Amino acid sequence: MLVHAMKIGLISDTHDNIQNIQKAIISFNEKLVRVVIHAGDIVSPEAVEAFDGMKLIGVLGNNDL
């Protein structure tokens, strides 16, 4: 029986740093991560949009509205 594991990425406290978000996305894509959990402080909608094409699950941090 062949079992395929789903890879999940974990990130937090990106604080609108689009350059670092893009680096993380490159790494997630290289590792075939399909779901990313953001553990708070993504801050703006533009930072969320940087994860376009990935399933993103997030929780609010103290800097999120």
N, C-alpha and C positions, 0 to 999 in steps of 0.2 A: 504494500500500500504506500503510495506517494503522498506525503503531507507537505503542504506549502504553508510556511509561516508568514504572517503579516508583520512587517516591520513598522514600528511606531517610533516617531521622533519626539523628543521632549525639549522644550525651550522655554525660557522665561526672561523677564526683565529686558526686553529688547528696546524699550523706550524710544521708538521711532528711529532707531539707527538703521536706516535702510541698507547701508553698505554691509553691516554685519548680518542683517537678515538675509541679504542675497548670498553671502558666504555660507550661511547655515543651509539655505535652500539648495545650493550647489552640492553640499555634503549630503543632505537628505536624498537628493536625486541620485547621486553616485551610489548610495547604499540601498536604493530602491525602496525608500520609505514611502508609504502610501498615506499615512495619517500622522498629523503633527498635533501634539497637545501643547498649547501655550499656557503656562502656569502663572499668567498675570503680568501686568504692566507692559502691554503692547502699545498703549496710549492712544493712537489715532487711527482713523479709518484707512489712511494711506498706508500705514504699516500692515494692516490686515490685508489690503489689496496686494501687497508684495507676495503674499502666499497663494496667489491665483494659480489654480490648477492642482492644488493640494487640498485634501480634506483637512480643515483646521478646526480643532475643538479648543475652546478657551474658557478660562475662568477670569473673573475680574480681579485686578490687583488694586492697590491703594492709589495708583495714578490713573486708573481707567475710569471713564465716565459711564 
